[in-house]
Amino acid sequence: MAESNTIGTLVAWARQSLDQAGTGNAAQETLWLLAHALGLESHQLASKMEQQVPAEVRARAESLVSRRMAHEPLQYILGSQEFCGLEFHVNSSVLIPRPETELLVQEVVRGGSGLNEDGVLVDVGTGSGCVAITLATILARTRILAMDCSPEALAVAKENAERHGVIDKIDWMEGDLLSPLRETGMAGAVDVIVSNPPYIAEADWTGLQPEVRDFEPQLALIAGQKGTEFHDRLLKDSKQFLVPGGLLVMEIGQGQSAALRQTAAQVGGYTALQVVEDAAGIERVMIARRTE
Ligand SMILES: C[S@@+](CC[C@H](N)C(=O)[O-])C[C@H]1O[C@@H](n2cnc3c(N)ncnc32)[C@H](O)[C@@H]1O
């Protein structure tokens, strides 16, 4: 960048650079990135434009802006994403929690009546832990098990649970989908299985925006040829672990509900299949109730 020693010149450079890189919302992102580099709140920048910036702070700011210019998601650069009113640490080992996934949490709280009295809930593919941890802060008496096949993701989730004071309320298990449950003697004992599984079809991968395709873990996003492979497995495997009347609550992708209704009918053992739309009117959550 041009010779620049004040916050004001740094702001002007960052905004122009982000504008040129086409990252979108350059003005707001400039404030967040520079406030982070300078150790300030973003609203404090306006009153400090004439302040000199030490060389090492300037280098740090330039490094953050360069990462964003390369389309790395802002959340990985800042290391944080808000979900259901809680801040979650994120890095490139975990999916950045999405606002639409808050619906999954709402539906579990609304539908999981058995959870109020010492119930058992399992979060499959916990990632950053956003779903399991939020639920642990709401459902005081529920036993929660959170599982993921990625040890790196589980490390992030545990860090987040520590941060929100629920580390001892959640059992963390590593393994493929529900397989960690096989050794727990929990057949027919789980009230709710909740999951936001990978659900992007392989063919759709190249069309994703660079922020997602080039930076978020493929393991968290890609399901297989159809996109519904993980939901199919969850519908098949959950039956043996759910109590009669227990719920399988899954996030689904746009246009996937019809195929999943078919799978549920083939697999059998569920009643009252329900699909809930998100704020954008997209079918987003599927709830399957284990037959009584
Ligand atoms: C879409 S992300 C959801 C993360 C988090 N629950 C959320 O909603 O933000 C899917 C998660 O499933 C995990 N995963 C992928 N394949 C898996 C498998 N076979 N068994 C268990 N977890 C898996 C990924 O590591 C990732 O953390």
The ligand as a Gaussian input file, in Angstrom:
#p B3LYP/6-31G(d) Opt

LIG

0 1
 C      -23.005000     -28.910000       7.692000
 S      -21.792000     -29.158000       8.925000
 C      -22.753000     -28.737000      10.354000
 C      -21.936000     -28.182000      11.485000
 C      -22.773000     -27.585000      12.608000
 N      -23.649000     -28.586000      13.189000
 C      -23.593000     -26.417000      12.092000
 O      -24.809000     -26.554000      11.962000
 O      -23.022000     -25.360000      11.828000
 C      -21.695000     -30.914000       8.920000
 C      -20.759000     -31.528000       9.956000
 O      -20.809000     -32.950000       9.774000
 C      -19.517000     -33.490000       9.919000
 N      -19.474000     -34.772000       9.185000
 C      -19.289000     -34.966000       7.859000
 N      -19.323000     -36.282000       7.568000
 C      -19.554000     -36.922000       8.737000
 C      -19.681000     -38.288000       9.100000
 N      -19.622000     -39.272000       8.190000
 N      -19.889000     -38.579000      10.415000
 C      -19.955000     -37.611000      11.338000
 N      -19.838000     -36.297000      11.056000
 C      -19.648000     -35.951000       9.774000
 C      -18.580000     -32.441000       9.386000
 O      -17.288000     -32.586000       9.936000
 C      -19.294000     -31.150000       9.823000
 O      -18.799000     -30.718000      11.065000

